[in-house]
């Protein structure tokens, strides 16, 4: 197993109302990409995919407020709307439109950004997005239980009593189809991060607050429902699911196909919940096509010409 690349360097950025930590790939490409992690994740969840796509777009992966190295948000607001505000502010800071990519809860955040600020999003990629599902799998059901009043705080306290490596391995077993694909160096990075987070007074409230925010989205009705927002997304969209996902059921791809107006669906037969970490090169292959098609369509619109429909050479219904 090859030695993994180091995580991209990061720094704190003042976005006005809040400060977030952002990891960035080197300058060079004209196109830009912003990456949004999921519940209990961080910007490092995107390290390998950012490397795969570094020649296509300069990458910016943020730690959502309260996650990773980002401080807690003002007023302790961990709502999906607040997260979307942070992502929007980052895109405005780096200069949009960008290629926006989100995984799990980060996918829900990215849908809200793409629907409410279409001017900032050139393409949208969603990897196992945590969209509302009335028949949630075992993992989301546990999240719902943890989000209950007082129960969430109790669960976090019990969790912190377990050895850090045991917690990390349990999380990876839930998120990967094959934990053998996790490099030992990445495992140790994750354990060190858990130990660091254990010392932060806001780490527990951030986890509980994020879980509650995600559960709230499952029960939101009306125009602000995430599926209704998906119908408003105009950016070309790629939705990637793993067949072995224990957290988001692959059947949700069918609903995504009906909701998004311009969508490509990919089902990876050997992946689970974090395909961008488990199979970064394969995910990058599909994202790269989306990015190039999106940039070509934008150039055509600016020039006022018509290059015709871009044909997809690989097919996007199901791939492996």
KOLDREN-478955 format. One line per 3 residues: number of its first residue (from 0); their letters; for each residue x negated, y negated, z of N, C-alpha, C. Coordinates in steps of 0.02 Angstrom, whole numbers, plus 50000, padded with zeros to 5 digits. Layout:
NUM> a> X/Y/Z/X/Y/Z/X/Y/Z | ...
//
This chain:
0> xxx> 49957/50060/50000/50000/50000/50000/49956/49938/50000 | 49966/49894/49950/49926/49834/49945/49936/49788/50005 | 49883/49750/50020/49888/49702/50074/49938/49647/50055
3> xxx> 49984/49628/50099/50033/49577/50081/50001/49508/50078 | 50030/49465/50037/50005/49396/50034/50023/49359/50098 | 49984/49309/50116/50001/49269/50176/50066/49231/50164
6> xxx> 50100/49215/50218/50160/49174/50212/50139/49104/50190 | 50183/49072/50151/50168/49006/50124/50163/48954/50181 | 50117/48906/50173/50109/48855/50225/50172/48813/50231
9> xxx> 50184/48789/50291/50244/48748/50303/50229/48686/50344 | 50277/48641/50345/50271/48581/50386/50341/48556/50403 | 50344/48514/50454/50408/48485/50474/50424/48426/50430
12> xxx> 50486/48423/50405/50509/48368/50364/50566/48332/50399 | 50562/48266/50402/50616/48226/50431/50667/48212/50377 | 50726/48239/50385/50779/48230/50335/50830/48177/50355
15> xxx> 50812/48137/50405/50857/48084/50427/50892/48102/50491 | 50945/48142/50485/50983/48162/50544/50950/48219/50582 | 50903/48254/50550/50871/48310/50583/50804/48325/50551
18> xxx> 50765/48366/50586/50699/48387/50563/50702/48462/50549 | 50675/48483/50492/50672/48554/50476/50602/48573/50455 | 50586/48636/50464/50521/48663/50443/50530/48694/50374
21> xxx> 50485/48676/50327/50491/48699/50258/50425/48728/50235 | 50428/48788/50205/50369/48820/50175/50372/48809/50100 | 50314/48793/50070/50313/48771/50000/50258/48807/49961
24> xxx> 50274/48825/49899/50223/48851/49853/50188/48792/49820 | 50130/48804/49788/50091/48749/49759/50129/48712/49704 | 50112/48650/49695/50140/48609/49641/50118/48637/49574
27> xxx> 50155/48619/49522/50138/48642/49455/50199/48643/49410 | 50245/48691/49423/50305/48695/49380/50349/48633/49386 | 50382/48616/49332/50429/48560/49334/50492/48579/49373
30> xxx> 50515/48640/49363/50575/48663/49398/50562/48674/49472 | 50614/48667/49512/50608/48676/49584/50661/48725/49608 | 50643/48763/49660/50689/48812/49689/50691/48803/49764
33> xxx> 50751/48809/49793/50760/48805/49865/50789/48871/49889 | 50760/48898/49942/50777/48965/49967/50807/48959/50038 | 50863/48994/50049/50899/48990/50112/50907/49060/50142
36> xxx> 50880/49070/50201/50880/49136/50233/50946/49150/50268 | 50952/49211/50295/51013/49233/50328/51010/49230/50403 | 51061/49258/50435/51068/49258/50507/51008/49293/50539
39> xxx> 50979/49260/50589/50920/49286/50626/50858/49292/50582 | 50860/49261/50522/50802/49263/50478/50763/49198/50481 | 50719/49190/50432/50679/49129/50428/50653/49121/50357
42> xxx> 50616/49068/50345/50589/49054/50278/50544/49110/50254 | 50512/49146/50300/50466/49200/50279/50501/49258/50246 | 50567/49261/50250/50605/49312/50214/50597/49306/50138
45> xxx> 50572/49249/50116/50567/49236/50044/50496/49237/50018 | 50447/49252/50060/50377/49246/50042/50361/49280/49976 | 50380/49343/49969/50360/49382/49910/50398/49360/49847
48> xxx> 50463/49344/49854/50500/49322/49795/50474/49253/49772 | 50457/49210/49819/50429/49145/49801/50364/49154/49761 | 50325/49204/49780/50263/49218/49744/50278/49242/49673
51> xxx> 50328/49285/49667/50346/49311/49601/50369/49255/49554 | 50401/49204/49583/50432/49151/49542/50392/49085/49543 | 50332/49087/49571/50294/49024/49580/50275/48991/49514
54> xxx> 50271/49030/49459/50256/49001/49394/50318/48973/49359 | 50377/48991/49385/50439/48967/49357/50463/48903/49391 | 50454/48901/49457/50480/48844/49495/50440/48836/49559
57> xxx> 50426/48774/49578/50395/48763/49643/50447/48779/49696 | 50428/48820/49744/50476/48844/49793/50475/48807/49859 | 50534/48797/49888/50542/48766/49954/50589/48811/49994
60> xxx> 50561/48843/50045/50602/48887/50088/50606/48855/50157 | 50666/48838/50178/50673/48806/50243/50693/48855/50297 | 50670/48840/50358/50698/48872/50417/50760/48831/50434
63> xxx> 50818/48862/50432/50879/48826/50451/50873/48799/50522 | 50908/48745/50538/50902/48715/50605/50911/48767/50660 | 50862/48769/50705/50863/48817/50760/50830/48883/50745
66> xxx> 50814/48896/50681/50782/48959/50660/50709/48947/50644 | 50669/49000/50644/50599/48993/50626/50564/48940/50668 | 50533/48893/50633/50497/48839/50666/50537/48774/50666
69> xxx> 50599/48776/50645/50641/48715/50646/50670/48705/50716 | 50670/48643/50741/50700/48630/50806/50776/48638/50803 | 50807/48642/50861/50879/48648/50864/50912/48587/50833
72> xxx> 50971/48594/50803/51004/48538/50770/51035/48489/50821 | 51046/48428/50800/51079/48379/50845/51147/48405/50867 | 51159/48402/50932/51224/48423/50958/51234/48498/50957
75> xxx> 51182/48537/50940/51189/48610/50938/51239/48633/50887 | 51244/48599/50829/51292/48616/50778/51262/48668/50731 | 51285/48730/50738/51260/48785/50696/51311/48806/50643
78> xxx> 51358/48763/50627/51410/48781/50579/51381/48788/50509 | 51417/48825/50467/51396/48833/50397/51396/48765/50362 | 51443/48723/50380/51446/48655/50351/51384/48615/50370
81> xxx> 51363/48620/50433/51303/48584/50455/51241/48611/50420 | 51237/48677/50414/51181/48707/50378/51180/48682/50305 | 51238/48680/50274/51242/48657/50205/51219/48584/50201
84> xxx> 51234/48545/50252/51211/48476/50253/51135/48471/50255 | 51103/48516/50293/51030/48517/50296/51000/48537/50229 | 51030/48587/50196/51005/48608/50131/51014/48553/50080
87> xxx> 51071/48520/50081/51084/48464/50035/51033/48409/50045 | 51019/48391/50108/50970/48339/50123/50901/48358/50098 | 50883/48422/50104/50818/48444/50079/50815/48438/50003
90> xxx> 50868/48459/49969/50867/48454/49895/50862/48381/49874 | 50897/48337/49907/50892/48266/49891/50822/48240/49904 | 50789/48267/49954/50721/48247/49971/50671/48269/49918
93> xxx> 50676/48332/49895/50627/48357/49846/50646/48337/49775 | 50710/48320/49764/50733/48300/49699/50768/48355/49661 | 50833/48348/49652/50872/48398/49617/50885/48378/49545
96> xxx> 50918/48420/49506/50946/48485/49528/50893/48539/49535 | 50908/48588/49578/50861/48642/49592/50895/48709/49578 | 50854/48760/49576/50880/48829/49575/50888/48848/49649
99> xxx> 50949/48862/49669/50965/48875/49739/50975/48950/49750 | 50939/48978/49799/50943/49049/49814/50960/49059/49887 | 51008/49103/49902/51027/49117/49971/51038/49191/49982
102> xxx> 51019/49214/50042/51029/49283/50061/51075/49287/50122 | 51125/49332/50120/51169/49344/50176/51203/49279/50198 | 51194/49258/50261/51224/49195/50283/51200/49137/50240
105> xxx> 51137/49140/50219/51110/49089/50175/51147/49086/50109 | 51176/49143/50088/51217/49143/50028/51281/49104/50038 | 51312/49112/50097/51372/49074/50113/51357/48999/50115
108> xxx> 51300/48981/50145/51279/48911/50147/51269/48885/50076 | 51238/48925/50034/51222/48903/49966/51285/48895/49923 | 51335/48937/49934/51399/48929/49899/51430/48862/49916
111> xxx> 51429/48844/49979/51458/48780/50000/51420/48722/49968 | 51354/48726/49965/51315/48673/49934/51331/48668/49859 | 51331/48725/49825/51343/48724/49752/51413/48700/49735
114> xxx> 51462/48714/49779/51531/48693/49765/51542/48619/49779 | 51509/48593/49831/51521/48524/49851/51473/48475/49819 | 51415/48498/49798/51366/48454/49765/51340/48487/49701
117> xxx> 51383/48495/49651/51362/48528/49590/51305/48491/49554 | 51299/48427/49567/51246/48388/49536/51176/48408/49560 | 51173/48444/49616/51108/48462/49645/51087/48533/49629
120> xxx> 51130/48572/49596/51116/48644/49586/51116/48661/49512 | 51058/48683/49488/51052/48703/49417/51076/48775/49408 | 51052/48819/49451/51076/48889/49451/51084/48910/49524
123> xxx> 51123/48963/49534/51136/48988/49601/51124/49064/49601 | 51081/49087/49647/51068/49158/49656/51088/49178/49726 | 51130/49230/49732/51155/49253/49796/51136/49326/49805
126> xxx> 51097/49340/49857/51076/49409/49872/51116/49433/49932 | 51160/49481/49921/51204/49506/49974/51235/49449/50013 | 51271/49404/49980/51300/49346/50015/51353/49367/50065
129> xxx> 51353/49335/50123/51400/49350/50177/51466/49313/50164 | 51502/49336/50113/51567/49307/50097/51621/49343/50137 | 51677/49310/50152/51729/49340/50193/51753/49407/50166
132> xxx> 51756/49456/50211/51778/49523/50193/51825/49547/50248 | 51886/49562/50230/51936/49583/50280/51922/49654/50307 | 51877/49690/50273/51858/49757/50296/51782/49759/50306
135> xxx> 51757/49723/50356/51685/49718/50365/51653/49784/50383 | 51590/49792/50365/51553/49852/50382/51532/49849/50456 | 51497/49901/50478/51479/49907/50548/51440/49847/50573
138> xxx> 51390/49826/50533/51348/49770/50554/51388/49706/50567 | 51428/49683/50518/51469/49623/50529/51518/49630/50586 | 51543/49691/50597/51588/49701/50654/51552/49688/50719
141> xxx> 51488/49709/50723/51449/49694/50782/51437/49619/50790 | 51427/49585/50734/51418/49512/50736/51480/49480/50765 | 51539/49503/50743/51601/49475/50768/51608/49485/50844
144> xxx> 51588/49544/50867/51591/49557/50939/51543/49511/50977 | 51483/49502/50949/51433/49460/50981/51453/49387/50982 | 51497/49367/50936/51519/49298/50933/51574/49282/50983
147> xxx> 51601/49332/51015/51655/49321/51064/51629/49281/51123 | 51671/49238/51153/51650/49198/51211/51620/49242/51266 | 51562/49220/51291/51524/49252/51345/51493/49318/51324
150> xxx> 51526/49356/51280/51498/49419/51258/51434/49409/51218 | 51433/49357/51177/51373/49343/51137/51313/49328/51180 | 51321/49286/51231/51266/49270/51276/51241/49332/51313
153> xxx> 51289/49375/51334/51271/49436/51368/51232/49483/51322 | 51254/49488/51259/51220/49531/51211/51149/49508/51197 | 51140/49442/51190/51073/49415/51178/51027/49429/51237
156> xxx> 51053/49420/51298/51013/49434/51358/50991/49507/51360 | 51038/49552/51344/51022/49624/51343/50970/49639/51289 | 50978/49605/51231/50932/49617/51175/50861/49595/51194
159> xxx> 50854/49539/51227/50788/49514/51244/50753/49558/51296 | 50790/49600/51329/50760/49646/51378/50725/49704/51344 | 50739/49715/51280/50708/49770/51242/50639/49748/51217
162> xxx> 50593/49795/51209/50527/49778/51182/50533/49747/51113 | 50494/49694/51097/50499/49660/51033/50493/49707/50972 | 50446/49754/50974/50438/49798/50916/50499/49842/50905
165> xxx> 50530/49863/50960/50590/49903/50953/50646/49863/50920 | 50652/49800/50939/50703/49756/50909/50690/49747/50834 | 50627/49735/50817/50609/49724/50747/50623/49786/50705
168> xxx> 50603/49844/50730/50615/49905/50693/50689/49919/50684 | 50729/49904/50735/50801/49915/50729/50831/49869/50677 | 50808/49806/50675/50833/49759/50625/50814/49781/50555
171> xxx> 50752/49803/50546/50730/49826/50480/50767/49889/50459 | 50782/49933/50506/50820/49993/50488/50890/49975/50464 | 50918/49920/50491/50984/49898/50470/50982/49864/50401
174> xxx> 50926/49829/50387/50924/49786/50327/50890/49818/50266 | 50847/49868/50278/50812/49900/50223/50843/49969/50208 | 50841/49989/50145/50860/50057/50128/50803/50105/50146
177> xxx> 50741/50082/50138/50683/50123/50152/50633/50080/50191 | 50629/50090/50256/50583/50051/50297/50510/50068/50283 | 50498/50121/50245/50430/50137/50224/50402/50086/50177
180> xxx> 50445/50043/50149/50422/49990/50105/50397/49929/50143 | 50405/49930/50209/50382/49874/50250/50308/49883/50265 | 50267/49837/50244/50195/49841/50258/50183/49832/50333
183> xxx> 50136/49870/50361/50121/49862/50433/50104/49791/50453 | 50073/49754/50407/50057/49684/50422/50120/49642/50429 | 50169/49656/50386/50233/49620/50391/50269/49638/50456
186> xxx> 50264/49701/50476/50294/49722/50539/50263/49684/50597 | 50199/49679/50599/50165/49644/50653/50180/49569/50652 | 50186/49540/50592/50207/49470/50587/50275/49460/50619
189> xxx> 50321/49506/50605/50389/49500/50632/50389/49508/50707 | 50349/49553/50733/50346/49563/50806/50318/49501/50839 | 50265/49472/50811/50237/49411/50839/50287/49354/50839
192> xxx> 50327/49351/50786/50378/49298/50781/50432/49307/50834 | 50453/49369/50847/50502/49382/50899/50475/49361/50967 | 50412/49377/50980/50381/49357/51044/50379/49281/51051
195> xxx> 50363/49246/50997/50362/49173/50999/50431/49145/51011 | 50481/49173/50976/50549/49148/50983/50577/49160/51053 | 50554/49214/51085/50579/49229/51152/50562/49174/51202
198> xxx> 50511/49135/51187/50490/49082/51232/50527/49016/51220 | 50568/49013/51167/50604/48951/51151/50671/48950/51187 | 50686/48897/51224/50749/48896/51262/50812/48896/51219
201> xxx> 50806/48874/51156/50865/48870/51113/50872/48930/51066 | 50826/48978/51069/50828/49034/51023/50892/49075/51031 | 50911/49090/51093/50972/49128/51106/51034/49092/51084
204> xxx> 51044/49029/51106/51102/48990/51083/51105/48983/51007 | 51047/48978/50974/51046/48972/50901/51073/49035/50869 | 51053/49093/50894/51077/49156/50866/51152/49165/50876
207> xxx> 51175/49151/50937/51246/49158/50952/51286/49107/50913 | 51261/49045/50910/51297/48992/50873/51303/49007/50800 | 51250/49035/50770/51252/49053/50699/51301/49110/50686
210> xxx> 51301/49159/50731/51348/49215/50724/51420/49191/50728 | 51434/49146/50775/51502/49120/50781/51522/49079/50720 | 51473/49042/50693/51488/49002/50633/51506/49046/50575
213> xxx> 51470/49102/50568/51484/49148/50513/51552/49181/50521 | 51568/49200/50582/51634/49230/50595/51689/49180/50581 | 51680/49117/50599/51730/49065/50585/51745/49060/50511
216> xxx> 51693/49070/50470/51703/49066/50397/51747/49123/50372 | 51744/49181/50404/51784/49238/50385/51859/49224/50394 | 51874/49179/50441/51945/49166/50457/51967/49096/50436
219> xxx> 51927/49064/50394/51946/48997/50370/51992/49005/50309 | 52046/48967/50309/52094/48970/50255/52096/48903/50217 | 52131/48902/50161/52139/48840/50124/52081/48826/50078
222> xxx> 52075/48764/50058/52025/48744/50008/51954/48753/50032 | 51944/48755/50098/51876/48762/50124/51854/48835/50133 | 51898/48882/50118/51880/48952/50119/51824/48964/50069
225> xxx> 51776/49006/50087/51717/49015/50044/51735/49043/49976 | 51785/49086/49971/51804/49111/49905/51836/49057/49863 | 51873/49012/49895/51901/48955/49858/51845/48909/49835
228> xxx> 51795/48900/49877/51737/48860/49857/51700/48893/49799 | 51695/48959/49800/51661/48994/49745/51694/48980/49678 | 51759/48972/49679/51795/48957/49617/51777/48888/49589
231> xxx> 51751/48845/49632/51732/48778/49611/51660/48773/49587 | 51621/48826/49596/51551/48825/49576/51545/48825/49500 | 51509/48777/49473/51500/48772/49401/51432/48797/49378
234> xxx> 51384/48803/49423/51317/48825/49404/51317/48898/49384 | 51278/48917/49335/51270/48988/49318/51247/49026/49381 | 51280/49081/49395/51270/49116/49459/51249/49189/49448
237> xxx> 51201/49210/49488/51179/49279/49490/51194/49307/49559 | 51231/49363/49562/51248/49395/49626/51215/49464/49627 | 51172/49475/49676/51134/49538/49682/51158/49575/49744
240> xxx> 51176/49638/49736/51194/49681/49792/51152/49743/49791 | 51139/49772/49851/51105/49836/49857/51155/49890/49872 | 51150/49946/49839/51198/50000/49849/51198/50026/49921
243> xxx> 51141/50021/49955/51135/50047/50023/51142/49993/50076 | 51173/49938/50058/51182/49883/50106/51229/49905/50162 | 51207/49901/50224/51247/49920/50281/51284/49860/50311
246> xxx> 51271/49801/50285/51300/49740/50313/51352/49708/50268 | 51338/49704/50204/51386/49676/50155/51402/49731/50105 | 51465/49749/50100/51484/49805/50056/51475/49785/49983
249> xxx> 51443/49828/49943/51433/49813/49871/51499/49801/49834 | 51555/49825/49862/51619/49813/49827/51634/49738/49821 | 51601/49697/49862/51614/49625/49859/51592/49595/49792
252> xxx> 51550/49632/49755/51530/49608/49689/51589/49600/49643 | 51638/49644/49649/51697/49640/49606/51735/49575/49618 | 51741/49556/49682/51776/49493/49696/51734/49433/49672
255> xxx> 51668/49438/49679/51625/49384/49655/51633/49376/49579 | 51641/49432/49545/51651/49429/49473/51714/49393/49453 | 51764/49396/49496/51827/49360/49482/51825/49287/49505
258> xxx> 51785/49272/49556/51786/49206/49586/51741/49156/49550 | 51680/49175/49534/51633/49128/49502/51647/49125/49428 | 51645/49065/49401/51664/49055/49331/51611/49079/49282
261> xxx> 51548/49076/49301/51492/49095/49257/51446/49139/49299 | 51457/49205/49297/51422/49248/49345/51393/49310/49312 | 51336/49331/49337/51303/49393/49318/51299/49436/49381
264> xxx> 51317/49499/49377/51317/49543/49435/51263/49596/49427 | 51224/49606/49480/51172/49656/49480/51181/49702/49540 | 51183/49766/49530/51185/49815/49584/51120/49855/49582
267> xxx> 51081/49850/49635/51017/49886/49639/51028/49951/49677 | 51019/50007/49644/51038/50072/49675/50994/50094/49733 | 50934/50066/49740/50889/50089/49793/50879/50036/49847
270> xxx> 50914/49980/49844/50904/49925/49891/50959/49922/49942 | 50947/49882/49995/50997/49871/50046/51012/49796/50051 | 51008/49768/50111/51033/49700/50123/50985/49645/50104
273> xxx> 50919/49660/50103/50870/49608/50089/50830/49627/50027 | 50863/49632/49971/50831/49655/49910/50772/49611/49890 | 50775/49547/49908/50720/49502/49890/50656/49519/49929
276> xxx> 50663/49555/49985/50605/49577/50024/50586/49649/50005 | 50636/49690/49990/50624/49761/49976/50600/49772/49904 | 50629/49735/49857/50610/49741/49786/50602/49672/49755
279> xxx> 50553/49633/49778/50546/49564/49753/50534/49558/49678 | 50494/49603/49650/50479/49599/49579/50541/49612/49537 | 50582/49659/49558/50643/49675/49521/50694/49618/49526
282> xxx> 50702/49591/49586/50748/49534/49593/50722/49475/49553 | 50657/49463/49554/50628/49407/49517/50641/49413/49442 | 50642/49473/49416/50653/49483/49345/50721/49455/49324
285> xxx> 50771/49466/49366/50838/49441/49350/50845/49366/49365 | 50814/49343/49418/50816/49272/49434/50780/49232/49380 | 50725/49259/49355/50687/49224/49303/50729/49213/49241
288> xxx> 50767/49264/49221/50811/49256/49163/50863/49203/49175 | 50892/49203/49235/50942/49153/49252/50913/49083/49250 | 50853/49075/49280/50821/49010/49281/50807/48984/49210
291> xxx> 50781/49028/49168/50764/49006/49100/50826/48990/49060 | 50878/49030/49069/50941/49015/49034/50971/48950/49059 | 50967/48938/49124/50993/48877/49153/50956/48816/49129
294> xxx> 50889/48821/49126/50849/48765/49102/50862/48752/49028 | 50871/48806/48989/50884/48799/48918/50952/48766/48906 | 51002/48786/48947/51068/48756/48939/51067/48682/48957
297> xxx> 51029/48664/49009/51024/48594/49029/50990/48553/48974 | 50936/48580/48946/50901/48545/48892/50947/48535/48832 | 50987/48585/48817/51033/48580/48761/51086/48526/48773
300> xxx> 51111/48524/48835/51162/48474/48852/51133/48404/48848 | 51071/48396/48872/51040/48330/48871/51028/48307/48799 | 51008/48354/48756/50994/48338/48686/51058/48329/48645
303> xxx> 51114/48352/48674/51178/48347/48639/51185/48398/48584 | 51141/48449/48586/51144/48501/48535/51181/48561/48559 | 51183/48612/48518/51216/48675/48534/51172/48732/48512
306> xxx> 51142/48766/48561/51098/48822/48545/51135/48888/48543 | 51200/48886/48555/51239/48947/48554/51234/48983/48620 | 51268/49038/48627/51267/49077/48688/51200/49113/48695
309> xxx> 51173/49112/48755/51111/49148/48769/51129/49221/48783 | 51101/49266/48746/51116/49336/48755/51074/49365/48811 | 51104/49405/48851/51069/49439/48906/51043/49505/48881
312> xxx> 50977/49514/48877/50950/49574/48846/50955/49637/48890 | 50971/49629/48954/50968/49687/48998/51036/49712/49021 | 51086/49670/49018/51150/49690/49044/51152/49680/49119
315> xxx> 51206/49652/49145/51207/49634/49216/51261/49669/49256 | 51294/49718/49228/51346/49751/49268/51315/49794/49324 | 51272/49839/49305/51237/49881/49354/51168/49898/49327
318> xx> 51116/49889/49368/51049/49904/49345/51012/49943/49398 | 50959/49973/49379/50918/50010/49428/50846/50013/49405
//
